[in-house]
Amino acid sequence: MAVTNWIDHLSAKEVAGAVYPGVGTEGVLVLIAVVIWIGWHAITAKQEEDELKKLVKRRPSSNAWKSNVTDG
């Protein structure tokens, strides 16, 4: 079956309705994505803050980078 006119095809009684699955869930999916994105930023900021606090407690000197020892 070749479709020559999409407007007539999509408005036909046989195919009237959703063109793709999940129609109407876009708003919910965007909201979930925003919550995950903000949560990821909060968790990352907390982890980086903890790592920087550990580094500050060690008080490395300005020449510490020359020894090239990583804390991996």
C-alpha positions as CSV (number, residue, x, y, z in Angstrom):
1,M,0.0,0.0,0.0
2,A,1.6,3.2,-1.2
3,V,0.6,6.4,0.6
4,T,0.4,9.3,-1.8
5,N,-1.3,11.9,0.4
6,W,-0.3,11.9,4.1
7,I,-3.0,14.3,5.2
8,D,-5.8,12.1,3.8
9,H,-4.0,9.0,5.2
10,L,-3.6,10.3,8.7
11,S,-7.2,11.6,8.9
12,A,-8.7,8.4,7.6
13,K,-10.9,6.5,10.1
14,E,-8.6,3.4,10.1
15,V,-5.5,5.4,11.3
16,A,-7.2,8.3,13.2
17,G,-5.6,8.8,16.6
18,A,-2.0,8.4,17.8
19,V,0.7,8.5,15.2
20,Y,3.3,7.1,17.6
21,P,3.1,5.2,20.9
22,G,3.2,7.2,24.1
23,V,1.4,10.3,22.8
24,G,0.6,12.6,25.8
25,T,3.5,11.4,28.0
26,E,6.0,13.9,26.8
27,G,5.3,16.4,29.7
28,V,5.8,13.6,32.3
29,L,9.0,12.4,30.6
30,V,10.4,15.9,30.5
31,L,9.6,16.4,34.2
32,I,11.3,13.1,35.0
33,A,14.4,14.1,33.0
34,V,14.6,17.5,34.7
35,V,14.4,15.9,38.1
36,I,17.1,13.4,37.2
37,W,19.3,16.2,35.8
38,I,19.0,18.4,38.9
39,G,19.6,15.4,41.1
40,W,22.7,14.4,39.1
41,H,24.1,18.0,39.5
42,A,23.4,17.9,43.3
43,I,25.1,14.6,43.8
44,T,28.1,15.6,41.6
45,A,28.5,18.9,43.5
46,K,28.4,17.1,46.9
47,Q,31.0,14.5,45.7
48,E,33.3,17.3,44.4
49,E,32.9,19.3,47.6
50,D,33.9,16.3,49.7
51,E,36.9,15.6,47.5
52,L,38.1,19.2,47.7
53,K,37.6,19.2,51.5
54,K,39.9,16.1,51.7
55,L,42.5,17.9,49.5
56,V,42.4,21.0,51.7
57,K,42.9,18.9,54.9
58,R,46.1,17.5,53.4
59,R,47.4,21.1,52.7
60,P,49.7,20.3,49.8
61,S,52.5,22.7,49.2
62,S,52.8,24.7,46.0
63,N,55.5,22.3,44.8
64,A,53.6,19.1,45.5
65,W,52.7,18.6,41.9
66,K,56.4,18.0,41.1
67,S,56.4,14.6,42.9
68,N,53.7,13.5,40.4
69,V,52.0,11.2,43.0
70,T,48.4,10.7,42.4
71,D,45.8,9.8,45.0
72,G,43.7,7.7,42.5
